[in-house]
Structures are given as structure tokens and as C-alpha cells.
Amino acid sequence: MRSDGTEVKQLTDSPDADLEPVWSPDGTGLAFASNRGGFFEVLLIDVASGDPVKTGQVGIPSDWRQTEGSKG
């Protein structure tokens, strides 16, 4: 997206949660947390190609909030 809000481009289309996006320092990629596969992972997506790359599993189960909340 341009700074004036034009040329918006959808970068993710996963039915899972894609959260906390952060631009790479050079502006060519976007890092974000995603719970694809049941655990939150940090993914990096190349904005030109739209291809996400897994950078490593964080290891927090995607249902941790429900689990913690149910403990009372």
C-alpha cells in the first residue's frame, strides 16, 4: 500500500490467525505471527511474490488462551 492508502494488496489469505505484522528493515518483507499448523510461528512474507516462509516455531499452542482461561 502506498502512504496515501492507495494500491492496497492482500498478503495473506489463511483461515488461521495472522497477527502482529512488522515490516522488514528494507521494506521488501513482512514478518508476522501465524498459528498455521497448531502452533504460533514467525513467518516472513516477500511482498513482491506473496510467498510466506517459516522462520521458526515459537512453540505456543494456538489454543493457549482458552487453556489458561479455563484454569480459572
C-alpha positions as CSV (number, residue, x, y, z in Angstrom):
1,M,0.0,0.0,0.0
2,R,1.2,3.5,-0.8
3,S,1.4,6.0,2.0
4,D,-1.7,7.7,0.7
5,G,-3.7,4.5,1.2
6,T,-4.0,3.5,-2.5
7,E,-2.8,0.3,-4.1
8,V,-3.9,-2.0,-1.2
9,K,-2.7,-5.6,-1.6
10,Q,-3.9,-8.6,0.4
11,L,-0.8,-10.5,1.5
12,T,-2.3,-13.4,3.5
13,D,-5.4,-15.5,2.9
14,S,-5.0,-18.2,5.6
15,P,-8.1,-19.2,7.6
16,D,-5.8,-19.2,10.6
17,A,-4.8,-16.2,12.7
18,D,-2.1,-14.0,11.1
19,L,-1.1,-11.4,13.7
20,E,1.4,-8.6,14.7
21,P,2.8,-7.7,11.2
22,V,6.2,-5.9,11.2
23,W,8.0,-4.6,8.1
24,S,11.5,-5.8,7.3
25,P,14.1,-3.0,7.5
26,D,14.5,-2.9,3.7
27,G,10.7,-2.8,3.1
28,T,10.6,-5.9,1.0
29,G,9.2,-8.3,3.5
30,L,6.7,-8.5,6.3
31,A,7.2,-10.7,9.4
32,F,4.1,-11.9,11.3
33,A,2.9,-14.5,13.8
34,S,0.6,-17.2,12.5
35,N,-1.0,-20.3,14.0
36,R,-0.8,-22.4,10.9
37,G,-0.2,-26.0,12.0
38,G,-1.5,-25.5,15.5
39,F,1.4,-23.5,17.0
40,F,2.3,-19.9,16.6
41,E,5.3,-19.4,14.3
42,V,7.1,-16.4,12.9
43,L,6.6,-16.2,9.1
44,L,8.3,-13.8,6.7
45,I,6.4,-13.0,3.5
46,D,8.1,-11.4,0.4
47,V,5.7,-8.6,-0.6
48,A,6.6,-8.9,-4.3
49,S,5.9,-12.6,-4.6
50,G,3.5,-13.1,-1.7
51,D,5.2,-16.3,-0.7
52,P,5.4,-16.9,3.1
53,V,8.5,-18.6,4.6
54,K,8.6,-20.2,8.0
55,T,11.4,-18.8,10.1
56,G,10.9,-21.0,13.2
57,Q,8.3,-22.3,15.6
58,V,7.7,-20.2,18.7
59,G,6.1,-23.2,20.4
60,I,3.0,-21.6,21.9
61,P,-0.1,-23.8,21.3
62,S,-2.7,-21.8,19.3
63,D,-5.3,-22.6,22.0
64,W,-3.3,-21.4,24.9
65,R,-5.7,-18.6,25.8
66,Q,-8.6,-21.0,26.2
67,T,-6.4,-23.3,28.2
68,E,-5.2,-20.6,30.5
69,G,-8.6,-19.1,30.9
70,S,-10.2,-22.4,31.8
71,K,-7.8,-22.7,34.8
72,G,-9.8,-20.0,36.5
